[in-house]
């Protein structure tokens, strides 16, 4: 039991690391754009490089676990993330940034695939739902914290009159004075190095995958890809991740451009608020799922997201500072609901279907540069209107979804039958 509790802690720590690093890109964007004098489209290619790795690596990572087990895959993933972080920290340039981000994300795609079944093995199947929800809260907490760490480091490295400590003094010697934000990549490198040492030193239980967690043969994947419902939900996950990143990535730049908000102060707070309210929404979603059908929740939250986005884009400074974080609340339930509806819409090959759905995370690679390209041509405010299309598709899922198994609500009788396919 002691070993199992430690493994659960390791999984939670891994969720924290993935979220902490992934979502720091959002408040960093204005600094990177200014430092390298990039167009909105060029800076939008940075999340493209990052999330494209999920499209490349999600399914192969599942096959690696089948062959080598969890520990070697975890070690390889953290090594790749360490290399990507340290190379960019040593040679900061736009040309290095793109392959660096891709390398980090390849490691993270491997981590995402391994930690979910590892959590079930270590925590026990009876507690899997509890620990799964806890991991979502940990993920949101790390996303909320990372912009504050960014703000603290940048402000203390830029202003020598502020109180210094060992960390800021050391980082001050390692990064160019004109690039204080680069200190975050040294922090990433140190975090990855610590995780490599932790994983290398511990003994891990053999991870036995259940049938519905296995990524099966390419012939099975081919069969699934001929199924219309698979593509409909693939597009749904694609649209969700694209919406999430399309909003979060551009919040800080939008506030700076239209309302003169400093990215290292008010901008980072708005991004942190987005992830913080997403964490709140995840907690509330647990309650709502006991009261209402998941399709109704998805439909209502999607409509509220559309109204909030329009308010953020065309409202005043004060309104935008509230509305952008509120988008995180409305987006919070979309990923788990779309994923659950998808898996509950087929009666077999759930592991392979999950691998295809994880590949759809590549949506985060396309929407930010699309918004940037439209922003270069028409202004960022109108560029972000492209997100109305992805939100519209998410809303439509609440209307056409017909899962084989519906979520249990307090309003259902004990003898209620599953929804027909």
C-alpha positions as CSV (number, residue, x, y, z in Angstrom):
1,X,0.0,0.0,0.0
2,X,2.9,2.4,0.8
3,X,4.3,1.8,-2.6
4,X,0.9,2.3,-4.3
5,X,0.4,5.6,-2.4
6,X,3.8,6.8,-3.6
7,X,3.0,5.9,-7.2
8,X,-0.3,7.8,-7.0
9,X,1.7,10.8,-5.8
10,X,4.2,10.4,-8.7
11,X,1.3,10.4,-11.2
12,X,-0.2,13.5,-9.6
13,X,3.2,15.2,-9.7
14,X,3.5,14.3,-13.4
15,X,0.1,15.8,-14.1
16,X,1.3,19.0,-12.3
17,X,4.5,19.2,-14.3
18,X,2.7,18.7,-17.6
19,X,0.2,21.4,-16.8
20,X,2.7,23.8,-15.3
21,X,4.9,23.8,-18.4
22,X,2.2,23.5,-21.1
23,X,0.1,26.5,-20.1
24,X,3.0,28.9,-19.3
25,X,3.1,29.4,-23.1
26,X,0.0,31.6,-22.9
27,X,1.4,34.5,-20.7
28,X,4.8,34.2,-22.3
29,X,3.5,34.9,-25.8
30,X,3.7,38.7,-25.8
31,X,7.3,38.6,-24.5
32,X,8.4,36.1,-27.1
33,X,6.7,38.1,-29.9
34,X,8.4,41.3,-28.7
35,X,11.8,39.7,-28.1
36,X,12.0,38.1,-31.6
37,X,9.9,40.7,-33.4
38,X,7.4,38.2,-34.7
39,X,4.2,38.5,-36.5
40,X,1.0,37.2,-34.9
41,X,1.1,34.3,-37.3
42,X,4.7,33.4,-36.5
43,X,4.1,33.4,-32.8
44,X,1.0,31.3,-33.4
45,X,3.2,28.7,-34.9
46,X,4.7,28.0,-31.4
47,X,1.6,26.3,-30.1
48,X,1.4,24.6,-33.5
49,X,4.8,23.1,-32.9
50,X,3.8,22.0,-29.4
51,X,0.4,20.4,-30.0
52,X,1.4,18.9,-33.4
53,X,3.5,16.5,-31.3
54,X,0.4,15.0,-29.8
55,X,-0.9,14.2,-33.2
56,X,2.3,12.4,-34.1
57,X,3.1,10.6,-30.8
58,X,-0.2,9.7,-29.0
59,X,-0.8,6.3,-30.7
60,X,2.9,5.3,-31.0
61,X,3.3,6.0,-27.3
62,X,0.6,3.4,-26.5
63,X,2.5,0.8,-28.5
64,X,5.7,1.7,-26.7
65,X,4.0,1.0,-23.3
66,X,2.9,-2.4,-24.6
67,X,6.5,-3.3,-25.4
68,X,8.6,-1.6,-22.8
69,X,6.3,-1.0,-19.8
70,X,5.8,2.3,-17.9
71,X,9.2,3.1,-16.4
72,X,11.3,3.2,-19.6
73,X,8.6,5.3,-21.3
74,X,8.4,7.7,-18.4
75,X,12.2,8.1,-18.3
76,X,12.4,8.7,-22.1
77,X,9.6,11.2,-21.9
78,X,11.2,13.3,-19.2
79,X,14.6,13.1,-21.0
80,X,13.1,14.5,-24.2
81,X,11.4,17.3,-22.2
82,X,14.7,18.1,-20.5
83,X,16.5,18.3,-23.8
84,X,13.9,20.5,-25.3
85,X,13.9,23.0,-22.4
86,X,17.7,23.2,-21.9
87,X,18.5,23.6,-25.6
88,X,16.2,26.6,-25.9
89,X,17.5,28.0,-22.6
90,X,21.1,27.8,-24.0
91,X,20.4,29.1,-27.5
92,X,17.3,31.3,-27.4
93,X,16.0,32.0,-30.9
94,X,12.8,31.6,-32.9
95,X,14.4,28.9,-35.0
96,X,15.3,26.9,-32.0
97,X,12.0,27.5,-30.2
98,X,9.9,25.5,-32.7
99,X,11.8,22.2,-32.6
100,X,12.4,22.7,-28.8
101,X,8.6,23.0,-28.2
102,X,8.0,20.0,-30.4
103,X,10.5,17.9,-28.5
104,X,9.0,18.9,-25.1
105,X,5.6,18.0,-26.3
106,X,6.6,14.6,-27.7
107,X,7.7,13.8,-24.2
108,X,4.4,15.1,-22.7
109,X,2.4,13.1,-25.2
110,X,4.2,10.0,-24.0
111,X,3.5,11.0,-20.4
112,X,-0.2,11.6,-21.0
113,X,-0.6,8.1,-22.5
114,X,1.2,6.3,-19.7
115,X,0.0,8.0,-16.5
116,X,-3.8,7.3,-16.8
117,X,-3.4,3.5,-16.8
118,X,-0.6,3.8,-14.2
119,X,-3.0,5.7,-12.0
120,X,-5.5,2.9,-12.2
121,X,-2.9,0.2,-11.5
122,X,-1.4,2.1,-8.5
123,X,-4.5,3.6,-6.9
124,X,-6.7,0.6,-7.5
125,X,-9.7,0.3,-9.7
126,X,-12.2,1.0,-6.9
127,X,-10.6,4.4,-6.4
128,X,-9.9,5.2,-10.0
129,X,-12.8,7.7,-10.5
130,X,-11.8,9.6,-7.4
131,X,-8.1,9.9,-8.3
132,X,-9.0,10.7,-11.9
133,X,-11.1,13.7,-10.8
134,X,-8.3,14.7,-8.3
135,X,-5.8,14.7,-11.2
136,X,-8.0,17.2,-13.1
137,X,-7.9,19.5,-10.1
138,X,-4.1,19.1,-9.8
139,X,-3.8,19.9,-13.5
140,X,-5.9,23.1,-13.1
141,X,-4.0,24.1,-10.0
142,X,-0.7,24.0,-11.8
143,X,-2.1,26.0,-14.7
144,X,-3.2,28.6,-12.2
145,X,0.2,28.7,-10.4
146,X,2.5,28.9,-13.4
147,X,1.6,32.4,-14.6
148,X,2.2,33.7,-11.1
149,X,5.7,32.1,-11.1
150,X,6.3,33.7,-14.5
151,X,5.3,37.1,-13.2
152,X,7.4,36.9,-10.1
153,X,10.6,35.8,-12.0
154,X,10.2,38.4,-14.8
155,X,9.5,41.3,-12.4
156,X,12.4,40.4,-10.1
157,X,14.9,39.9,-12.9
158,X,13.9,43.2,-14.6
159,X,14.0,45.3,-11.4
160,X,17.2,44.8,-9.3
161,X,15.7,47.0,-6.6
162,X,13.2,44.3,-5.6
163,X,14.3,41.8,-2.9
164,X,16.4,39.0,-4.4
165,X,17.0,35.4,-3.4
166,X,19.2,32.5,-4.4
167,X,16.9,31.5,-7.3
168,X,16.5,35.0,-8.8
169,X,20.2,35.8,-8.3
170,X,21.3,32.6,-10.0
171,X,18.8,33.0,-12.9
172,X,19.9,36.6,-13.3
173,X,23.4,35.4,-14.1
174,X,22.2,32.8,-16.6
175,X,19.7,34.8,-18.8
176,X,20.3,37.9,-21.0
177,X,19.0,41.1,-19.3
178,X,16.7,41.6,-22.3
179,X,15.2,38.1,-22.0
180,X,14.1,37.7,-18.4
181,X,11.2,35.4,-19.5
182,X,13.9,32.9,-20.6
183,X,14.4,32.1,-16.9
184,X,11.2,29.9,-17.1
185,X,13.0,27.5,-19.5
186,X,15.8,27.0,-17.0
187,X,13.1,26.3,-14.4
188,X,11.6,23.7,-16.8
189,X,15.0,22.1,-17.3
190,X,15.6,21.7,-13.6
191,X,12.1,20.3,-13.0
192,X,12.6,17.7,-15.7
193,X,16.0,16.8,-14.3
194,X,14.5,16.2,-10.9
195,X,11.7,14.0,-12.4
196,X,14.3,12.0,-14.3
197,X,16.2,11.3,-11.1
198,X,13.0,10.4,-9.2
199,X,11.7,8.0,-11.8
200,X,15.2,6.4,-12.2
201,X,15.6,5.8,-8.5
202,X,12.2,4.3,-7.7
203,X,10.9,0.8,-8.2
204,X,7.7,0.7,-10.2
205,X,5.0,-2.1,-10.3
206,X,4.5,-3.8,-13.6
207,X,1.6,-2.0,-15.4
208,X,-1.0,-4.4,-16.7
209,X,-3.2,-2.8,-19.3
210,X,-6.9,-3.7,-19.4
211,X,-8.4,-4.6,-22.8
212,X,-10.1,-1.2,-23.1
213,X,-6.7,0.6,-22.4
214,X,-4.7,-1.1,-25.1
215,X,-3.9,0.5,-28.5
216,X,-4.5,-2.4,-30.9
217,X,-3.3,-3.1,-34.3
218,X,-3.2,-0.7,-37.3
219,X,-6.0,-2.8,-38.8
220,X,-8.2,-2.0,-35.8
221,X,-7.3,1.7,-36.1
222,X,-8.2,1.5,-39.8
223,X,-11.6,0.0,-39.0
224,X,-12.4,2.7,-36.5
225,X,-11.4,5.4,-39.0
226,X,-14.1,4.1,-41.4
227,X,-16.7,4.8,-38.7
228,X,-18.5,8.1,-39.1
229,X,-19.0,8.5,-35.3
230,X,-15.3,8.3,-34.7
231,X,-14.6,11.2,-37.0
232,X,-17.4,13.3,-35.5
233,X,-15.9,13.0,-32.0
234,X,-12.4,13.4,-33.3
235,X,-13.5,16.8,-34.7
236,X,-15.1,17.5,-31.3
237,X,-11.9,17.0,-29.4
238,X,-10.0,18.9,-32.1
239,X,-12.4,21.8,-31.7
240,X,-12.3,21.8,-27.9
241,X,-8.5,21.9,-27.6
242,X,-8.3,24.5,-30.4
243,X,-10.8,26.6,-28.5
244,X,-9.1,26.2,-25.2
245,X,-5.7,27.2,-26.6
246,X,-7.1,29.7,-29.0
247,X,-8.5,31.6,-26.0
248,X,-5.8,31.1,-23.4
249,X,-2.9,31.7,-25.8
250,X,-4.2,35.1,-27.0
251,X,-5.7,36.5,-23.7
252,X,-2.5,38.4,-22.7
253,X,-1.8,39.8,-26.1
254,X,-5.4,40.9,-26.6
255,X,-5.5,42.7,-23.3
256,X,-2.2,44.4,-24.1
257,X,-3.2,45.4,-27.6
258,X,-6.7,46.7,-26.9
259,X,-6.6,47.7,-23.3
260,X,-2.9,48.5,-22.5
261,X,-2.7,45.8,-19.9
262,X,0.9,44.8,-18.9
263,X,1.5,41.1,-19.8
264,X,3.6,40.6,-16.7
265,X,1.0,42.0,-14.4
266,X,-2.7,42.2,-15.4
267,X,-2.2,39.9,-18.4
268,X,-0.7,37.0,-16.4
269,X,-3.5,37.4,-13.8
270,X,-6.2,37.0,-16.5
271,X,-4.5,33.8,-17.8
272,X,-4.2,32.4,-14.3
273,X,-7.8,33.2,-13.7
274,X,-8.8,31.3,-16.9
275,X,-7.1,28.1,-15.5
276,X,-8.2,28.8,-11.9
277,X,-11.9,29.0,-13.0
278,X,-11.5,25.9,-15.1
279,X,-10.5,24.1,-11.9
280,X,-13.6,25.4,-10.2
281,X,-15.7,24.3,-13.2
282,X,-14.3,20.8,-13.0
283,X,-15.3,20.6,-9.3
284,X,-18.8,21.9,-10.1
285,X,-19.1,19.5,-13.0
286,X,-19.0,16.6,-10.6
287,X,-22.1,17.8,-9.0
288,X,-23.9,18.8,-12.2
289,X,-23.4,15.3,-13.7
290,X,-25.4,13.8,-10.8
291,X,-28.3,16.2,-11.6
292,X,-28.4,16.6,-15.4
293,X,-27.7,14.7,-18.6
294,X,-24.2,15.4,-19.8
295,X,-25.5,16.5,-23.3
296,X,-27.6,19.2,-21.7
297,X,-24.6,20.4,-19.6
298,X,-22.4,20.5,-22.7
299,X,-25.0,22.4,-24.7
300,X,-25.6,25.1,-22.0
301,X,-21.9,25.6,-21.2
302,X,-21.2,25.9,-24.9
303,X,-23.8,28.7,-25.3
304,X,-22.5,30.5,-22.3
305,X,-19.0,30.3,-23.7
306,X,-20.1,31.9,-26.9
307,X,-21.8,34.8,-25.0
308,X,-18.8,35.3,-22.7
309,X,-16.3,35.3,-25.6
310,X,-18.3,38.0,-27.5
311,X,-18.5,40.0,-24.2
312,X,-14.7,39.7,-23.7
313,X,-13.9,40.7,-27.3
314,X,-16.2,43.7,-27.5
315,X,-16.6,44.8,-23.9
316,X,-14.6,47.4,-22.0
317,X,-11.3,46.8,-20.2
318,X,-13.0,46.0,-16.9
319,X,-15.4,43.6,-18.7
320,X,-12.6,41.8,-20.6
321,X,-10.6,41.3,-17.4
322,X,-13.5,39.4,-16.0
323,X,-14.9,37.7,-19.1
324,X,-11.7,36.1,-20.4
325,X,-11.0,34.2,-17.1
326,X,-14.7,33.2,-17.1
327,X,-14.2,31.4,-20.4
328,X,-12.1,28.9,-18.4
329,X,-15.2,28.0,-16.3
330,X,-17.4,27.4,-19.3
331,X,-14.7,25.3,-21.1
332,X,-14.0,23.2,-18.0
333,X,-16.5,20.4,-18.6
334,X,-16.1,20.2,-22.4
335,X,-13.1,17.8,-22.6
336,X,-14.4,15.2,-20.1
337,X,-17.9,15.3,-21.5
338,X,-16.9,15.0,-25.2
339,X,-14.4,12.2,-24.3
340,X,-17.0,10.3,-22.3
341,X,-19.7,10.7,-24.9
342,X,-17.3,9.4,-27.5
343,X,-16.2,6.3,-25.7
344,X,-19.8,5.5,-24.6
345,X,-20.8,5.7,-28.3
346,X,-18.9,2.5,-29.3
347,X,-19.1,-0.9,-27.8
348,X,-15.5,-2.1,-28.3
349,X,-12.0,-1.0,-29.2
350,X,-12.0,1.7,-26.6
351,X,-8.3,1.8,-26.2
352,X,-7.7,2.4,-29.9
353,X,-10.5,5.0,-30.0
354,X,-9.0,6.8,-27.0
355,X,-5.7,6.9,-28.9
356,X,-7.4,8.5,-31.9
357,X,-9.1,11.0,-29.6
358,X,-5.8,11.9,-28.0
359,X,-4.4,12.5,-31.5
360,X,-7.1,15.1,-31.9
361,X,-5.3,17.3,-29.3
362,X,-3.5,18.5,-32.4
363,X,-6.4,21.0,-32.6
364,X,-4.3,23.1,-30.2
365,X,-1.7,23.3,-33.0
366,X,-4.0,24.9,-35.6
367,X,-6.3,27.4,-33.9
368,X,-3.7,29.7,-32.4
369,X,-1.9,30.3,-35.7
370,X,-5.2,30.6,-37.5
371,X,-6.2,33.3,-35.1
372,X,-2.8,34.9,-35.5
373,X,-3.1,34.9,-39.3
374,X,-6.6,36.5,-39.2
375,X,-5.3,38.9,-36.6
376,X,-2.5,40.0,-38.9
377,X,-5.0,40.7,-41.6
378,X,-8.1,42.0,-39.7
379,X,-7.0,42.6,-36.1
380,X,-6.8,40.2,-33.2
381,X,-10.4,41.0,-32.1
382,X,-11.8,39.7,-35.4
383,X,-9.2,36.9,-35.6
384,X,-10.6,35.5,-32.3
385,X,-14.1,35.3,-33.8
386,X,-12.9,32.2,-35.6
387,X,-13.4,30.5,-32.2
388,X,-17.2,30.9,-32.6
389,X,-17.0,28.1,-35.3
390,X,-15.3,25.6,-32.9
391,X,-17.7,26.5,-30.1
392,X,-20.6,26.0,-32.5
393,X,-19.5,22.5,-33.3
394,X,-19.1,21.7,-29.6
395,X,-22.6,23.0,-28.9
396,X,-23.9,20.8,-31.7
397,X,-22.6,17.6,-30.0
398,X,-25.1,18.2,-27.2
399,X,-27.8,17.9,-29.8
400,X,-26.8,14.9,-31.9
401,X,-24.9,12.7,-29.5
402,X,-26.5,9.4,-28.9
403,X,-24.3,7.4,-26.5
404,X,-25.0,3.7,-25.8
405,X,-24.6,4.4,-22.1
406,X,-25.8,7.6,-20.6
407,X,-24.5,9.2,-17.4
408,X,-26.4,8.3,-14.2
409,X,-28.4,11.2,-12.7
410,X,-30.5,11.5,-9.6
411,X,-33.5,11.8,-11.8
412,X,-33.2,8.4,-13.4
413,X,-35.0,5.4,-12.0
414,X,-33.1,2.3,-11.0
415,X,-34.6,0.5,-13.9
416,X,-33.7,3.1,-16.5
417,X,-32.5,1.6,-19.8
418,X,-29.4,2.9,-21.7
419,X,-29.9,5.2,-24.6
420,X,-30.3,3.4,-27.9
421,X,-27.5,3.7,-30.3
